[in-house]
């Protein structure tokens, strides 16, 4: 995609999703970290049903750090892969308490030392809780759409992120993902995108290929 098409696409995304933001509900960086860990292979809607009960039972990072793993598993069971997620949440809480004085760290390198935290989770926390554009969140929606756009040929999230970081101005990194996720949920769906209603259709390589058939 040439630079003109890229600018047009970004501008249209801003116009159509001006209020796009993280759909996970949270009131602190710690709550966002827990919600993001739970969101792996689980819908945000489901996570938002789980977290109120979770934080009512275990309201702080300190209470999670000392909680029985069975208690955490029970609270997050409906998120799927609950044993691994519970292990990651408890491990992260323990490290935050012992190493970071109970405060969620604010750098990529530090966040990546937390159990259960990879780049996607770290980018969500840094961008949404701390407003730091250190990278780009690549979830299933972002991965699918940027490949349809022709912005990357990779399937690996880290390689996709690297391609996007080279293409996009850093000031766009945080909100870009939120807007693309909205676009993926409303129009550019898997497996069947609603191309006839898409405001990006004129610049989409996928549409061009379909029209040539």
Number of C-alpha atoms within 10 A of each C-alpha: 14 7 10 8 13 16 13 13 19 16 11 14 20 17 10 13 16 11 11 18 16 20 14 17 17 17 8 12 19 21 22 21 25 27 23 22 24 31 20 17 12 15 13 19 12 14 23 17 13 18 22 15 13 19 16 9 14 19 13 14 24 16 15 24 21 12 14 11 17 11 15 21 20 13 19 21 16 15 21 14 15 17 16 14 23 25 17 19 27 26 18 25 29 21 19 23 17 13 13 13 10 17 15 25 22 15 15 18 11 14 23 15 14 21 19 22 19 14 20 20 26 27 26 27 29 24 20 18 20 15 12 18 17 18 22 29 28 25 16 13 19 24 23 19 21 18 16 16 18 13 17 20 14 15 11 10 18 16 14 21 22 13 16 20 16 9 14 16 9 15 10 14 21 23 23 22 21 23 22 25 25 21 20 20 13 12 16 22 16 13 7 8 15 14 16 10 10 14 14 18 15 13 15 19 16 15 16 12 9 8 8 6 5
